[in-house]
Amino acid sequence: MRFYQNLHLITARKKGIILYYINSVVTKLTGNNLKIYDNNALIDNEDLNENSDNVEKNDSENDKKTKILPLLPLKGLPVFPYMVLHFDVRRAFSIKALEGSLAENQLIFLTAQKNPLINAPMRDELFWTGTVARIKQVLKLPENNARVLVEGISRARIVKFIADVPYFECEIEELESFCADDEETQIKNEALMRKIKSQLISYYDVNPKFTPDAVKSAAEITNPNEFADLVSAGISFDIDAKQALLEETDVTKRLEMLVDFIDREIKILTVERDINRKVSGNIDKNQKDYYLREQLKVIRSELGDRDEIEAEADELKDRLVRANAPDYVLKKADKELSRMVKMQSGNPETSVIRTYVEWLCDIPWSVSTEENNDIESAKKVLDDDHYGLEKVKERILEYLAVRKLSGNLKSPIICLVGPPGVGKTSIALSVARALGRNYARISLGGVRDESEIRGHRKTYIGSMPGRIISALKQAKSNNPLLLLDEIDKLSRDFKGDPSSALLEVLDAEQNFAFRDHYIELPFDLSKTLFITTANSLDGIDRPLLDRMEVIHISGYTDEEKLNIAKKYLVPKQLKQNGLKKSNVKFSDGSLISVIDNYTRESGVRELERKIAAVLRKCAKRIAGGEVKSVSVSEKNIESYLGRKIFIKNEKNRESEIGIVTGLAWTQYGGDTLSVEVNVSKGSGKIELTGSLGDVMKESAMTAISFVRSCADKYGFDGDFYKNNDIHIHVPEGATPKDGPSAGITMATALISALSGKRVKKDVAMTGEITLRGRVLPIGGLKEKSLAAYRIGIGTIVIPDENVPDLEDIPQNIREKINFVPAKNMDTVLKTALEQE
């Protein structure tokens, strides 16, 4: 139902009288009834005048307090007394209510619906306070609709409903507006009316739809009741405010409510006007900018110039086409560039799109390098770059052979595990050179954010691709060798787990469609050869480790270190220190002395530092003109490096009671450690010192239990644990130590201390002990053997089950060290203790 609302300068009562006299005069002059035409429909005036003789009757009915009238629900705002308006009636029950009113006294009760969206309201969905109105005019419209002109007469409230069908019929009670006659109330009402009139002027300023005639007509009304109703009807309050004004019968309170409602409406319209002005200003500026840009485009077109952004977009497209990018990449780039061209100049998103498309151009989607399948050539390159490392070289040559015969493009994931300084990182570069692939290195040490691998979303400020895509850009080919260095040093925090992100990268069954969060397009990583490095497998997640082929690189022997120093380290340091081969010559004895007496490591990093230190002192002498060439020998090496740090010869050490040399494995290689046991009179207290871990403490307690069980067998007091205090100590107490492989070492030292038998000085041992004295296998035998060899150990006791591991130990060391397999402690003690 649509409302057409109008404020009139005369009251509805006067307008009805005028309309009545106009109808009468026209009838007398023409002799015909007046007909009202609208939309080809008409209603005879006699339909409205047939009850004209009932005016007095209607007036008398208005004096009654209650009436039974048809009810017409309105979907819009409430109708007020003194208000004349016309509206369309469309609903069937409303048409019937209208007909029922016309058949009686042309009076109808108008009330508003609480929810205007409901088409068939129930009783509780209507406001029970409304307005009694007189129907002044009805025009028939097509489709059984009607347009009605009504005037509000008085307030009324529903007492009860009489009928619901075919239309609402109810008994209503008229509500009389009241206003005190005292002077104080009259003054207050006059003040409120003046306030409202001034507010109407302000309201007109912020609401152009409010006409000046409405302000003027309101200013001429002196009756507070009529003034309040006409102002309430003329201002666009919400339905709740209008209903509250309609239900208020106290004229003074109604005026006070009007002051508050009008003031709030003025504030709302003021804010709305300011917003509209700002929006309009922005639109005008944008339209002006657009117009100027279009003019500039036309001028450039006439001059033969091209728009800079369009030219840049075309250049980026050409780069992608020249790079032979896949169709899905071209489609994505074209979409982004189209957005960039349509954007206004100065839009910050333009640079974001430009950077993104430039990354698409830099990624080697279809750029491949030709791989070297010549096995002999690859073998020569590997041998030239590295001495030893036979397992690694053999695995690379196997890969080349399989690729050459089968044509399989999938590359293996190789993990090189070993102590620092053994050449894990440098061998990856040699493999890339041997295969003819481009090379890029990714350092993973300390990486704790998943986005470092997969990249950042483009929605973030400063977003960029992850390290995988960045490395591919650096390598400039889609089949490079990527080195993931220090993969065991990955961390994790609340930003994600980078190890989990690497699962897709290092899985040959998934990485053919790797998606970076920034690029958002699949990239085939199956052609990429990944080599990872780690010092230990303990820091690598098991699912990630399962995707890699592990190759252990043990420490170098002294012979290998000597060859590495002669072939690689000395020439490299000569060049870096500005010297030539003719300036400085190292004898084999000098290099062996450096290896034995100044370094004790698995790799050659410290050895290279010592050689560099010698060459710096030589360079100082040569640059100062003191000499032209220097010969470094075993005799003068101390003049360059100072006194010896380590002494390999153990002949000066005597065999002792309660001291046994054990062997340990660390992620930095093998090492030796002494286990000391002291037994003294006491109360059976056991003390373990030396920064021992939980596993090592458990090994000590296991060794003590074993010794208690076999005291009679080895000839000492079986109650030693009651009458003596036992102190087990492992020197270098500041260094944490843990692991089970010191079990037989502790048991041997304890039996030596209790029995008084000496332990042979050139015997070392490693192995886990059980309560029954069995010797269990251990790991890292090669590294431990190299550590023992470096300090001059001649005999090593090993678990019997570790005998197959002896094949990994170089032949020259096996010839110099006597390895004694042991299944139980009898063999260990027989080998280690001196027999009287």
ABEGO torsion letter per residue (X at the ends): XBBBBBBBABBAAAAAAAAAAAAAAAAAAAGBBBBBBBGGBBBBAAAAAAAAAAAAAAAAAAABABBBBBBBBBABBBBBBGBBBBBBBABAAAAAAAAAAAABAGBBBBBBBABAABABBBAAABBABBBBBBBABBBBBBGGBBBBBBBBABBBBBABBABAOABBBBBBBBBBBBBBABAAAAAAAAAAAAAAAAAAAAAAAABAABBAAAAAAAAABABAAAAAAAAAAABBBBAAAAAAAAABABAAAAAAAAAAAAAAAAAAAAAAAAAAAAAAAAAAAAAAAAAAAAAAAAAAAAAGBBBAAAAAAAAAAAAAAAAGBBAAAAAAAAAAAAAAAABBBGBAAAAAAAAAAAAAAABBAABBBBBBABAAAAAAAAAAABBEGAAAAAAAAAAAAAAAAAGBABBBBBBBBEBBGAGAAAAAAAAAAAAGBBBBBBBABGBABAAAAAEBBAABBGBBBBAAAAAAAAAGBAABBBBBBGAAABBBBAAEBAAAAAAAAABAAAAABBBBAAAGBBBBAAABBBBBBBABAAABBAAAAAABBBBBBBBBBAAAAAAAAAAAAAAAAAAAAGBBAAABBBBAAAAAAAAAAABBBABAAAAAAAAAAAAAAAAAAAAAGABABBBBBAAAAAAAAEBBABBABAAABBBBBGBBBBBBBBAAEBBBBBBBBBBBBBAGBBBBBGGBBAAAAAAAAAAAAAAAAAAAAAGBBAAAAAABBBBBBBBGAABBBBEAAAAAAAAAAAAAAAAGBBBBAABBBBEBBBAAGBBBBBBGAAAAAAAAAAAGBABBBBBAAAAAAAAABBAAAAAABBBBBBABAAAAAAAABBBX
